[in-house]
Amino acid sequence: MASLTIPCQETPNELRGGLFQGGELTTIVAMDNNGTHLSDRSVIERWISQLYQATQTLTRADSLAELQVAFLRTLPFEASSYYRMEESLGLAFREAVHIASLNSLEDTYAVNQSSYAEILLERVGLDDASHIISQGWAQAKVNFEIAIQTQVFACSADGWYTVPIIHQQAVTGMVCVYTARHFFDDAQFIDAFASYISLFVRLLMKHQLIQTVERENQVLVWMHDLSQFVLHVENEQQLWLHFRDMLADIGQSVGGVYVLRSEDHWTVADVFGILAPYKEQIAVDMIPWIEQRIGDHWRSRRLIWTPPNKRILPPYVREESSAGAGLCYYVGDETTLFAVLTLYFESSDVVIKRLIPNLLETLSMAHQVVAQRRRLKYWVNHDPLTGIWNRRALHHFMEVYFSQPSPQRMLFMLCDLDGFKALNDSAGHEAGDQLLCQFAHHLQSALTAKEHATRLGGDEFVLVLEHDRWDVAANARIDAILQASPLAASGVSSSVGVILLPDEAHDFFACYKLADARQYMSKRSGKNKITGPE
């Protein structure tokens, strides 16, 4: 928002403020005692005489926003505003000051655009107050093109003056003022005004540096906290929610979309901030948008800022939604893409431009840690060759099962392959490993969601089956599973021992011992047989 300040020309007995809430201007209007303005020369002399006090006001400002407001409020013009340069947005400038409250005034009231123009016309005495609202910014941009070439103020016939703010030979902003008086015809005033601008620029740079240091210190503290958090976070969703809050606090993000990838499947996991009202539409649009653009280029260019002069927000998002910058970031490492993130910011100052890439790289590294921990946790409980449960996972399952007061009945089946060593010796270990994988996948595919397949090691497998008794049907099912397996094609068969739980055993080792004894009975009776309870 632009901030337009009309400071008092005389020490007033009464101040009245007006706040225009239409999305363009916030205003302070002040009158002298008689409701009229002093002569130009009188105003110039009075302002110069009070300049020392004004400089003290600037130096006492505790923040960047307070400095900008204080600067505008001490200028002697009918209207004043300050804009900062933001080339990265594709916009020449962004209004830097927004006076949210007028606590120093005795009363504050809101007005619409027409009554605002009437206040200016009545109390300030401008001939065409609406021109300030509709034409001021356009004229300021025209004046700036002239001012930037001469590096001095430029003016237009209707009373608008533009002064470029230059620091270290670079233009960082501009001050736009309106006055019907002849201030800029007075050499003494110009010298005083130039000195005042110079002081403002130095203080501006100082506060911006302080702001940058403070924000970067925040980032260091946050990164330390994140490193501790990542050690305990269980999944990407928890990680993202923590990270999103930090992006809002430190990176000044106003909204975005987080799309998570899981085994080539995309899920819109979060739509937040100014985009939240459009969650359903974004959920429909976002995944096709990603799939059309993803390709392989994300590895070489993971962070993409919205180009200048391009619409930042999706087309169905209301124009009044505030976003001055946008980006798309591919969350991943050199080989794996974990997520796609779009973020929107109210502005894109130098600090944000420097901090955001570092924050996003931290997010990628945190994703890698979470993914690696999940992989480690998975392989702790799964057989590295076949991918089904290993002995550790089965042992834990049995402990939980036997800890129940009344565990549901089930069958525990131990299977050992017959002739597998001969296959290994004749066809090689690669062929043997391939058969083990095929057999494991076949077993897994034959089970229900509550049943489990385990490779204990070598050519020894266990099935936990949902059967409450050992009968002809249970025997037939096990036989059908084994007969349909790829074993026979390789000249291999299986010997099986089955026990009924919890009737015949009360812990994992007792289960294994009894099932192994029955499996041995199957081998002794000719192999390729099933031995169950009597």
URLIN-V806192 format. One record per run of one state. SS is the DSSP state (~ for helix, > for strand, _ for the rest). FROM is the first residue (numbers start at 0). LEN is the number of residues. Records with the same first field share a line. If there is no record, write none. Layout:
# URLIN-V806192
SS: FROM-LEN / FROM-LEN
This chain:
# URLIN-V806192
_: 0-1 / 5-11 / 20-4 / 28-11 / 49-1 / 59-4 / 73-5 / 85-1 / 89-3 / 95-12 / 111-1 / 124-4 / 150-3 / 155-4 / 167-2 / 178-4 / 185-1 / 230-5 / 249-3 / 262-2 / 273-2 / 293-3 / 299-3 / 305-19 / 332-4 / 345-4 / 380-1 / 382-6 / 389-1 / 402-7 / 418-1 / 427-1 / 445-6 / 457-2 / 465-6 / 483-4 / 490-2 / 501-6 / 524-5 / 531-3
>: 1-4 / 16-4 / 24-4 / 78-7 / 92-3 / 107-4 / 153-2 / 159-8 / 169-9 / 252-10 / 264-9 / 302-3 / 324-8 / 336-9 / 381-1 / 388-1 / 409-9 / 451-6 / 459-6 / 492-9 / 529-2
~: 39-10 / 50-9 / 63-10 / 86-3 / 112-12 / 128-22 / 182-3 / 186-44 / 235-14 / 275-18 / 296-3 / 349-31 / 390-12 / 419-8 / 428-17 / 471-12 / 487-3 / 507-17
